[in-house]
Every structure is written in structure tokens, then in C-alpha cells.
């Protein structure tokens, strides 16, 4: 598998995982009833798609995990800000900078 394709798959998996988490979070805040359970089911389906997407390719996932963590962090922060109106605070941005730096180190070391 080419490196650009692996990166695209990891990014897509991060979107699925953060998106599935956001859908489940939304379901937890809905009134009890049928729509709540449909929303839970949608979240479960999205999270299953994440699990399948990230595990189906024949790759050394441990080697690519650093890059995945970077994607997940960025996507989760964007969703938190845009969907839940919770912008990252200073400590989250500092920690995020360390996550990005770690991803760069891992990416360079495995280039």
C-alpha cells in the first residue's frame, strides 16, 4: 500500500472514530425514545466502520499509530469546536502541539 493511501485511510478512520463518538454523545443528550436509539445505532455503525477501516488493511498499524493519533486529535478538536461549540483551551492547544510534534518525529523516523 502506498504511503499517501495509508495516510488517507488513517485520516478517514479518524473522522469515523471522532464522528461516531460525537453521534453517541448526541444520543446521550436526546430525550428517551425511538430517535435516541436510532441515533445510538447510527453511532455504533459509524464506530464499527472505523474499526473495520483501521484494521482491514495489511499494515503495521503500530508503526502508523503516531500519525493516526495526530489525525484523531485534530479531527476531534475540530468537531468539539464546530459541533459542540467547545473551543480548545490553552492547555489543550499546548498538549496538541506536543501530539503534533510527536507525530512529526514518528513520521520522519519511519520515512
N, C-alpha and C positions, 0 to 999 in steps of 0.2 A: 504494500500500500504506500502510495506517495505521501510525503510529509504534508503537503497542502491539504490532501484529502483527509488525513488523520486529524489535522487541526480543525478542519470544517466539521468533522464528526464530533470532536470533543466540544466545540462551541455549541453545536446543535444539542448535544446531550446536556450541557449546562443550562441552555434555555428550557429544555424539557424538565429538568430537575427543579430549577427555580420556579418555573411556571406551574408545575404540579403542586409544589409546596404552597404557592400563592392561591391556587384554586382550593386546596384543602383549608387553608387559613380563612378564605372567604366563606366556605361551607360552615366552618365552626361558628361564624358570626351570623349566620342566617337563622330565621325562625324555624323551629322544628316543623317538619312536614316533608312532602314529596320532593319539592325542589331542592331542599337541603341534601337529601340522599342522592339525588341525581348529580348534584354538584360534587359530593364526596366520590361518587362513582367516576365522574369525569377526572377528578384529581388522581384517583387510583389508576385510571387508564393512562393518564399522562406520565405518572411516575413509573408505571410498567414499561411504557415506551422508552423512558430514559434508561431503565435498567437493561433493556434489550439493546438499545443503541450503543451503550457504552461497553457492553460485554460481547456483542456479536462479532466484531472484527477480531482477526487473529493478530493481536499485537501485544507487546509487553506493556500492559497498562500501567504497571508500577513506574516504568520509565517516563510515561507521559502524564502521570498523575499531577506533577507540579504545574504543568500547563493547564490541566483541567481545573485545578483549584483556582488559578488566576481567572479563568473564564467564569467559573461559578461565582466567585466573589464579585466580579464586575457586574454580571447579569443580575445577581441577587440585589446588589445595591441599587442598580437602576430600577428594578421592579419595586423595591421598597419605596424609593423616592417617587416614582411616577404613578404607581398604582395605590399605594397606601399613604402617600404624602408624608413619608418619614425620611427626610434627607439625612445623609450620614453626618455624624458629629465629628469633631476633631480627632478623637481617639480612633474612631473607625477609619478615618482617612489616613492617619499615621500607620495603623495596622495594615490597611490596604496597600500602602506604599511598600511596606515590608513584604507583603504577599507578592506584589508585582516584581519587586527586586528578586525574591526567591525564584519566581518563575523564569526570570531572565537568566539567572545563574544556572538553573536546571536546563533551560533551553540551549544555552551556549555550551554547557558541558556535554550535552547529548547531540550536538550538531554534527 
